[in-house]
Amino acid sequence: MQFSHIPAERGQWVASACASADPTTVVAQVPVGYERYVRILHPALDEDDQLVSWATAAHSRNHIITAADLFETVAGLDAQGNPTAEDSWVDTDLPLDQLPEGQWQSLVKTLTGTDAADQRYVAGLWAGYAFIEGGERIQIDQEPDPQLTEEENQQAFEAALALAQQPAFGAEVLESAPLELGGGYRNYHLFEVDKEFLARPVWARTSDGEQTQRPALTFATDHRWMLSTEPFDDCTILGGPADLIEAVLANPDLETIEVGQFTRIGHSNEAD
């Protein structure tokens, strides 16, 4: 399982292709020109932490999901997850901001299944995660040890905090400019990864455990396909050749809906 940091220039083709796109459209995230595009819908969790599909919420309200729908539209909620209609689906919170691990691995298998074992990919890690730089954004809770004095407990706490606040990456990453795709939070550190790492990314092992966030953007090194999951989004968007998109649409582990490159997510679909 391998990954190595690469310069942001390797993703400049994405920034250049998306810079002039309507920011509400699919091609503001995934460049124009792919044969087909698909949204992979992130499930929500119910009160028992069980996955809930968009179809479940839609069925409860006799809502037909369209390519442009947000989850809140489907469920009858506002952007904070509060009900806006009498029949709102209120048995879940808003969807996850990334695909669950099993669904991600199934997607990666579909995307890379016919590739050679030594094939490489580019994966972008959102630069906003606190663990990357460490520092004061990371705080810990630690119960005092009744066997220690107050001073000893304070020393133990300070040592644990210092460990937790260590940056996960070195200067090669921290001092390099991330890929900027516009907007205040669309910035990503890029890494070249192998198939095994892509399926189960472990970016770092910190005092908080393994950091296994799914990549915010990923593309084949030949740009044959690309996917994007922007921070706080309710879906992952993928563009690629027709046969690959067809395989993703047929994947029984995923909830998907095909979109056009000019579908305006969260808006009416007249420009699709």
C-alpha positions as CSV (number, residue, x, y, z in Angstrom):
1,M,0.0,0.0,0.0
2,Q,1.8,3.1,-1.2
3,F,1.1,6.8,-1.4
4,S,3.5,9.8,-2.0
5,H,3.0,13.5,-2.1
6,I,3.0,15.2,-5.5
7,P,2.9,18.8,-6.6
8,A,-0.5,20.6,-7.0
9,E,0.4,21.1,-10.6
10,R,-0.6,17.5,-11.3
11,G,-4.2,18.6,-10.7
12,Q,-4.0,22.0,-12.5
13,W,-5.9,20.5,-15.5
14,V,-9.0,20.1,-13.2
15,A,-8.7,23.7,-12.0
16,S,-8.3,25.0,-15.5
17,A,-11.2,23.0,-16.9
18,C,-13.6,23.9,-14.1
19,A,-12.7,27.6,-13.5
20,S,-15.2,29.1,-16.0
21,A,-18.1,26.6,-15.3
22,D,-21.4,27.7,-13.7
23,P,-20.6,26.8,-10.0
24,T,-24.0,25.0,-9.6
25,T,-23.3,22.6,-12.4
26,V,-21.7,19.2,-12.5
27,V,-18.7,20.4,-14.5
28,A,-17.8,22.9,-11.8
29,Q,-16.5,19.8,-10.0
30,V,-15.7,17.3,-12.7
31,P,-14.3,18.7,-16.0
32,V,-16.4,19.0,-19.1
33,G,-16.0,16.5,-21.9
34,Y,-16.5,13.1,-20.3
35,E,-18.9,10.8,-22.1
36,R,-21.2,10.3,-19.1
37,Y,-21.6,11.5,-15.5
38,V,-23.2,10.0,-12.4
39,R,-24.0,11.1,-8.9
40,I,-23.3,8.5,-6.2
41,L,-25.7,9.4,-3.4
42,H,-24.4,9.4,0.2
43,P,-26.7,7.6,2.6
44,A,-28.0,9.1,5.9
45,L,-27.9,7.4,9.2
46,D,-31.0,6.6,11.4
47,E,-31.0,6.8,15.2
48,D,-29.6,3.3,15.3
49,D,-26.7,4.3,13.0
50,Q,-28.1,2.2,10.2
51,L,-27.7,3.4,6.6
52,V,-30.8,5.0,5.0
53,S,-31.0,5.5,1.3
54,W,-32.4,8.4,-0.5
55,A,-35.0,6.0,-2.1
56,T,-36.3,5.2,1.4
57,A,-36.9,8.8,2.2
58,A,-38.4,9.5,-1.2
59,H,-40.7,6.5,-1.1
60,S,-42.1,7.7,2.2
61,R,-43.2,11.0,0.6
62,N,-44.1,9.7,-2.9
63,H,-41.2,11.9,-4.2
64,I,-39.6,11.0,-7.5
65,I,-35.9,11.7,-7.3
66,T,-34.5,13.9,-10.1
67,A,-30.9,14.3,-11.2
68,A,-30.7,17.8,-9.6
69,D,-32.2,17.0,-6.2
70,L,-30.5,17.6,-2.9
71,F,-31.2,15.2,-0.1
72,E,-33.2,17.9,1.8
73,T,-35.4,18.3,-1.2
74,V,-36.1,14.5,-1.3
75,A,-36.7,14.3,2.5
76,G,-38.6,17.6,2.9
77,L,-35.9,19.2,5.1
78,D,-34.0,22.5,5.2
79,A,-30.3,22.7,4.9
80,Q,-30.0,22.2,8.7
81,G,-32.1,19.1,8.6
82,N,-35.3,20.6,10.0
83,P,-38.6,19.6,8.6
84,T,-40.3,21.9,6.1
85,A,-43.4,19.9,5.3
86,E,-45.9,17.7,7.2
87,D,-44.7,14.6,5.5
88,S,-41.0,15.3,6.0
89,W,-38.7,12.3,6.5
90,V,-37.4,12.9,10.0
91,D,-36.0,9.5,10.9
92,T,-32.5,10.4,9.9
93,D,-30.1,13.3,9.9
94,L,-28.6,14.8,6.7
95,P,-26.5,12.4,4.6
96,L,-22.9,11.6,5.4
97,D,-20.3,13.9,3.8
98,Q,-18.4,10.9,2.4
99,L,-19.3,7.4,1.2
100,P,-19.3,4.8,3.9
101,E,-16.1,2.7,3.8
102,G,-17.8,-0.4,2.3
103,Q,-19.5,1.6,-0.5
104,W,-16.3,3.4,-1.2
105,Q,-14.4,0.2,-1.6
106,S,-17.0,-1.2,-3.9
107,L,-16.8,1.9,-6.0
108,V,-13.0,1.7,-6.2
109,K,-13.3,-1.9,-7.2
110,T,-15.6,-1.0,-10.1
111,L,-13.3,1.9,-11.2
112,T,-10.0,0.0,-11.0
113,G,-11.0,-3.7,-11.3
114,T,-9.5,-4.2,-14.8
115,D,-6.4,-2.1,-14.2
116,A,-2.9,-3.6,-13.7
117,A,-1.8,-4.1,-10.1
118,D,0.9,-1.4,-10.5
119,Q,-1.5,1.2,-11.9
120,R,-1.3,4.5,-10.1
121,Y,-4.0,7.2,-9.4
122,V,-4.0,10.7,-8.0
123,A,-6.0,11.3,-4.8
124,G,-6.7,14.7,-3.2
125,L,-7.0,15.0,0.5
126,W,-9.0,18.1,1.7
127,A,-6.5,20.5,3.3
128,G,-9.0,21.5,5.9
129,Y,-8.6,18.4,8.1
130,A,-7.1,19.5,11.5
131,F,-4.9,16.4,11.8
132,I,-2.8,17.5,8.8
133,E,-1.2,20.5,10.4
134,G,-2.0,19.7,14.1
135,G,-1.7,22.6,16.4
136,E,-4.3,24.3,18.6
137,R,-7.3,23.2,16.5
138,I,-6.9,19.8,18.1
139,Q,-8.0,19.5,21.7
140,I,-8.3,16.5,23.9
141,D,-10.3,15.3,26.9
142,Q,-8.4,13.3,29.5
143,E,-9.8,12.1,32.8
144,P,-7.5,12.8,35.8
145,D,-5.8,9.7,37.2
146,P,-6.8,9.5,40.9
147,Q,-3.5,7.8,41.7
148,L,-1.6,11.0,40.5
149,T,-1.3,14.4,42.1
150,E,-2.8,17.4,40.5
151,E,0.6,18.5,39.2
152,E,1.3,15.0,37.8
153,N,-2.1,14.9,36.1
154,Q,-1.4,18.3,34.5
155,Q,1.9,17.1,33.2
156,A,0.3,14.0,31.8
157,F,-2.4,16.0,30.1
158,E,0.1,18.4,28.6
159,A,2.2,15.5,27.2
160,A,-0.9,13.9,25.7
161,L,-2.0,17.2,24.2
162,A,1.4,17.8,22.7
163,L,1.4,14.4,21.1
164,A,-2.1,14.9,19.7
165,Q,-1.2,18.3,18.2
166,Q,1.8,17.0,16.2
167,P,1.3,17.5,12.5
168,A,0.6,14.3,10.5
169,F,2.7,15.3,7.6
170,G,6.2,16.8,7.2
171,A,7.4,20.0,5.6
172,E,7.1,18.5,2.1
173,V,3.3,18.6,2.4
174,L,2.8,21.5,4.8
175,E,5.1,23.9,3.0
176,S,3.7,23.1,-0.5
177,A,0.8,25.0,-2.0
178,P,-2.4,22.8,-2.3
179,L,-4.5,22.6,-5.4
180,E,-7.0,25.4,-5.3
181,L,-10.3,24.9,-7.1
182,G,-11.9,28.2,-6.1
183,G,-13.9,29.0,-3.0
184,G,-12.8,29.3,0.6
185,Y,-12.4,25.5,1.3
186,R,-11.8,23.9,-2.1
187,N,-8.1,23.2,-1.6
188,Y,-6.5,19.8,-1.7
189,H,-3.1,18.1,-1.0
190,L,-2.4,15.7,-3.9
191,F,-0.9,12.2,-3.6
192,E,0.0,9.5,-6.1
193,V,-1.5,6.2,-4.7
194,D,-1.8,2.6,-5.7
195,K,-5.0,0.6,-6.0
196,E,-4.7,-0.8,-2.5
197,F,-4.3,2.6,-0.8
198,L,-7.1,4.0,-2.9
199,A,-9.5,1.3,-1.6
200,R,-8.6,1.9,2.0
201,P,-6.7,5.1,2.5
202,V,-4.8,5.5,5.8
203,W,-3.3,9.0,5.6
204,A,-1.8,9.0,9.0
205,R,-1.8,7.3,12.4
206,T,-2.3,9.8,15.1
207,S,-3.2,9.7,18.8
208,D,-6.8,9.8,17.6
209,G,-6.2,6.6,15.6
210,E,-6.1,6.0,11.9
211,Q,-7.1,8.8,9.6
212,T,-9.0,7.1,6.9
213,Q,-10.9,9.9,5.2
214,R,-12.0,9.2,1.6
215,P,-10.3,11.3,-1.0
216,A,-12.1,14.5,-1.9
217,L,-11.1,14.1,-5.5
218,T,-9.5,11.2,-7.4
219,F,-8.5,10.7,-11.0
220,A,-6.8,8.1,-13.2
221,T,-3.3,9.3,-14.2
222,D,-4.4,9.3,-17.8
223,H,-7.5,11.4,-16.8
224,R,-9.8,8.6,-18.1
225,W,-12.1,9.2,-15.2
226,M,-12.4,11.6,-12.3
227,L,-14.5,11.9,-9.2
228,S,-15.2,14.6,-6.7
229,T,-16.7,14.8,-3.2
230,E,-16.6,18.4,-2.1
231,P,-16.6,19.1,1.7
232,F,-20.1,18.8,3.2
233,D,-21.7,17.6,-0.1
234,D,-24.4,14.8,-0.1
235,C,-23.0,13.0,-3.1
236,T,-19.9,12.0,-5.0
237,I,-19.8,13.0,-8.7
238,L,-18.0,10.9,-11.3
239,G,-17.2,11.5,-14.9
240,G,-15.8,8.9,-17.3
241,P,-16.3,6.7,-20.4
242,A,-19.7,5.3,-21.0
243,D,-18.9,1.7,-20.2
244,L,-17.4,2.7,-16.8
245,I,-20.4,4.8,-15.8
246,E,-22.7,2.0,-16.9
247,A,-20.8,-0.3,-14.5
248,V,-21.1,2.2,-11.6
249,L,-24.9,2.6,-12.3
250,A,-25.2,-1.2,-12.2
251,N,-23.3,-1.6,-8.9
252,P,-25.8,-2.9,-6.4
253,D,-23.8,-1.5,-3.5
254,L,-24.3,2.0,-4.6
255,E,-27.3,4.4,-4.9
256,T,-26.8,6.3,-8.1
257,I,-28.5,8.7,-10.5
258,E,-27.1,9.7,-13.9
259,V,-26.7,13.4,-14.6
260,G,-25.7,15.6,-17.5
261,Q,-22.6,17.7,-17.5
262,F,-24.7,20.8,-17.1
263,T,-27.1,19.5,-14.5
264,R,-27.5,22.2,-11.9
265,I,-27.5,20.3,-8.6
266,G,-29.9,21.9,-6.2
267,H,-31.8,23.8,-8.9
268,S,-34.3,23.0,-11.6
269,N,-33.0,20.9,-14.4
270,E,-33.8,23.0,-17.5
271,A,-30.1,23.3,-18.3
272,D,-29.4,19.6,-18.2
